[in-house]
């Protein structure tokens, strides 16, 4: 049996696990993500050192935010600014002595779902990961599609809403309108005049009580995501669309999103009669980054 270390580097936490070659997570834990790149690398070195005392490690798989080239070079690093412009693969290999692969976090989710999740048996699909911002992984003919510059799947950068006509058009993007934090919570906090919310579940609870701002926030949120998904549906024609991120486990979220997609589709005569792929939650939830990173490491061998 071969053993791998999976590292899922997020803006808030680094989730990590010891994974066997079948994809079973034998041990897992998480630590807070430092704002300093050097501290992140030192923590990774400690994690690897501990697992090396337990098993012989074949390879390390890393899921990281931002635009990641196939050779491990970080064109961008998401919220981790110190990762911009470094080769993360080389940095980790230098510190651990173990072969490492680095994959964009949303691509890692797509890999995980292809291996053990709800994309098994499908050859053309995309994963949309909804969290602080929005990422995406696009699979065409069983392969991750990276594009000409390694940035394919950056769905969050799409312009879907018209909320700002000033110089900063980023505010019209899917990440700033359809993400849990930048979209849903920001909309509610901006319009409510009440103490700032940090938990999207509270917005749902308020909506259940017919709170007008909560209802408007959810409508804005769903509209942004639905527009992004419909744009991708007609551009790519996937077999299935999978939604990852913490909010995807909320059945009210999935039901509301499906309802909004159907509503927008019915009001567009160009797409009204087209067959759209099913939209459903990703299966592996919080373990997807770890499992997908390891699957990428296995494929690279």
PyMOL commands that set and color helices and strands:
alter all, ss='L'
color gray80, all
select helices_A, chain A and resi 37-52+81-83+88-96+105-116+155-157+169-172+180-192+200-208+212-236+246-249+251-266+285-300
alter helices_A, ss='H'
color red, helices_A
select strands_A, chain A and resi 3-9+13-20+25-32+57-64+100-104+125-130+134-140+143-144+240-244+278-281
alter strands_A, ss='S'
color yellow, strands_A
deselect
rebuild
show_as cartoon
